[in-house]
Structures are given as C-alpha cells and as structure tokens.
Amino acid sequence: MANFEVHAKKSGAGISTDSLGRFSIVTKEKDVLLFKGKVFRNERVRINEKIIDSVFVHVNFIPTPENKKRAVGYGYVDENELINSISHMGPENEDFCNYSDIFELIRGRLPGVEVRGGGQNAEVVIRGTSSLNLSSCALYVVDGVVVRSISHISPCHVASIDVIKDAGSSIYGSRGANGVVLIETKRGGE
C-alpha cells in the first residue's frame, strides 16, 4: 500500500504511507481510518483500542481500462513503459499448479532471471554475481511485504509474479540493487 492517503475521521489527522505501506497517525478512541489509493477502492477501518501497533487493510483494485497500470514503488507506469524494467507472469501464461515449488515456477520463464541452488536454499538472481550488499539474491516482496524467503509459497497460491529491474527497482534503495521479485498471492479462494 505505497502512497495511500490515511485520514482519521475523529482526530482529523492525515498522512501518506511510505513505499512499504507504513505510517504513523494520531487517532482518538473508536476512530475510523480512511485509506485512499489512486486506483484502489477506499477502505475504512475502525480503531477499537487506544494504542495499536499495526493495521492490516485489504485493498481492492478498480479494474477500469485507465487503471490497468502496474504499481511500481512510488507511482504507476503504463504497459508501454514496462518493456525493459519489468517481466510479468500471470495465470494467463499457464497453470501455476503444474510446478512443484515456487523456484521451479520461476526458473527459465522470466527473461534475465536465474534461479540458483535448489530446495529451501534456492535464490532468485536477476543481476548476476555483482552486488552492493554482498548478496546476488533479489529482494522478495509478497503481497506488498518484504520477506526473507519465498520457499514457503505454493505455486498454486500465486496470482502473479513481476520482476522489476533497472530504474524501477531503485525505489527500494540499496535493498533493490539486485532487482525485486513481486509476488501477489490469491486471497480468499480467488
């Protein structure tokens, strides 16, 4: 939920989320938070406790032709801008359940992407062996959350996989220097 506007109804406070969807806001007891995103439906969440550490919000994309852009970090890019920076694999490509693990699903199917190793220790490599952070492994973002590993994800639960490289990955700073693997999972029996 990068760059969502968050407004607290009772306290009147407002703020925008950062690139990872994090924010901090002052609310009143039993306040209502309103989340607004450019191409997403507005969502409301009632705050019942005085102090909370986190709020999980499921946002829904508004699938209009003009909204069919890909979210990349701080903004959105059109399909014609994706040619060199993003590789995409969705259910329109094939049945993901035909693969035994997430790495087998990725291996050899996305241009410029390599899977090294096997099993739980496999890693996705986008930029070869050079690295700023002593690792060649890509940054993994699953449903908008940065994770250390994707080995636990079943291919049957994957809705889409996008690989961001070049300038598109720069919004993740040095963590995205080796490229970014964005995985969206199916939710609620989709």
Residue pairs with C-beta under 8 A, 6 or more apart in sequence:
1 17
1 21
1 35
1 37
1 57
1 59
1 144
2 17
2 18
2 19
2 20
2 21
2 71
2 73
2 74
2 144
3 16
3 17
3 19
3 37
3 38
3 74
3 75
4 16
4 17
4 21
4 35
4 36
4 37
4 40
4 59
5 14
5 15
5 16
5 34
5 35
5 36
5 37
6 14
6 15
6 16
6 17
6 23
6 25
6 33
6 34
6 35
6 36
7 13
7 14
7 33
7 34
7 36
8 14
8 25
8 26
8 27
8 28
8 31
8 32
8 33
8 34
8 47
9 31
9 32
9 33
9 34
10 27
10 28
10 30
10 31
10 32
11 25
11 26
11 27
11 28
11 31
13 25
13 26
13 27
14 25
15 23
15 24
15 25
16 23
17 23
19 73
19 74
19 171
19 172
20 144
20 145
20 146
21 144
21 145
25 33
27 33
27 47
29 47
29 50
30 46
30 47
30 48
31 46
31 47
32 44
32 45
32 46
32 47
33 44
33 45
33 46
33 47
33 55
34 42
34 43
34 44
35 42
35 43
35 44
35 45
35 57
35 59
36 42
37 59
38 76
39 61
39 62
39 67
39 69
39 71
39 76
40 59
40 60
40 61
40 62
41 59
41 60
41 61
41 62
43 57
43 58
43 59
43 60
45 55
45 57
47 55
58 187
61 67
68 79
69 76
69 77
69 78
69 79
70 76
70 77
70 79
70 82
70 86
70 88
70 162
72 85
72 86
72 164
72 168
72 171
73 168
73 170
73 171
73 172
74 171
77 85
77 168
82 88
84 166
85 164
85 165
85 166
85 167
85 168
85 169
86 162
86 163
86 164
86 165
86 168
87 110
87 111
87 112
87 113
87 162
87 163
88 160
88 161
88 162
88 163
89 105
89 106
89 109
89 110
89 160
89 161
89 162
90 159
90 160
90 161
91 159
91 160
93 109
96 105
96 155
96 156
96 158
97 155
97 156
98 155
99 105
99 155
100 155
101 119
101 151
101 154
101 155
102 150
102 151
102 153
102 154
102 155
102 158
102 183
103 115
103 118
103 122
103 124
103 150
103 151
104 155
105 155
105 158
105 161
106 113
106 115
106 124
106 161
106 181
107 115
108 115
110 161
110 163
112 126
112 163
112 165
113 124
113 125
113 126
113 163
113 179
114 124
114 125
114 126
115 122
115 123
115 124
115 125
116 122
116 123
116 125
116 136
117 123
119 151
120 149
120 151
122 151
123 136
123 137
123 138
124 137
124 138
124 140
124 150
124 163
124 181
125 136
125 137
125 138
125 178
126 138
126 163
126 165
126 178
126 179
126 181
127 136
127 138
127 165
127 177
127 178
127 179
128 136
129 136
130 136
131 177
131 178
132 174
132 177
132 178
133 174
133 175
133 177
133 178
135 178
136 178
137 178
138 163
138 178
138 179
138 180
138 181
139 146
139 169
139 172
139 175
139 176
139 178
139 179
139 180
139 181
140 146
140 147
140 148
140 149
140 150
140 180
140 181
140 183
141 147
141 180
141 181
141 182
141 183
142 150
142 153
142 183
142 185
143 183
143 184
143 185
143 187
146 175
150 181
150 183
153 183
153 185
157 185
157 186
158 183
158 184
158 185
158 186
159 184
159 185
159 186
159 190
160 183
160 184
161 181
161 182
161 183
161 184
162 181
162 182
163 179
163 180
163 181
163 182
164 176
164 179
164 180
164 182
165 179
165 180
168 180
169 176
169 177
169 179
169 180
170 176
172 180
